[in-house]
Amino acid sequence: MTQEQFNLEPIGTNLVVRRATVELTSDSGIIMPDSVTSQKLNEGVVMAVGKGSRDSNGNRVPCDVEVGDEILWGDYTGNDIVRGEETFCILGEADILVILR
């Protein structure tokens, strides 16, 4: 999906994340069962970041994550949205557990 087709702009401290995909075949050539492919991975790449929150003086406090960061987030957080043929997860910055560096 090109940047022109990606028209989701999160608000505040929300993020739009492209979920990592499940590999159907292992490195050694073993084909994974259907039960593995039905699980959602809580890992992905940040595609868009909101402008952040405001402090008590009204100054903008930017988010700690940036577009392109690989992240992990907790179970039962975020909302999936389908755009074209891709599914994205919209979640809050507070739901992120780690940034993979």
Sequence and secondary structure as in RCSB ss.txt:
>XXXX:A:sequence
MTQEQFNLEPIGTNLVVRRATVELTSDSGIIMPDSVTSQKLNEGVVMAVGKGSRDSNGNRVPCDVEVGDEILWGD
YTGNDIVRGEETFCILGEADILVILR
>XXXX:A:secstr
  TTT      TTEEEEEE    SB TTS B  HHHHTS  SEEEEEEE   EE TTS EE  S  TT EEEE T
T  EEEEETTEEEEEEEGGGEEEEE 
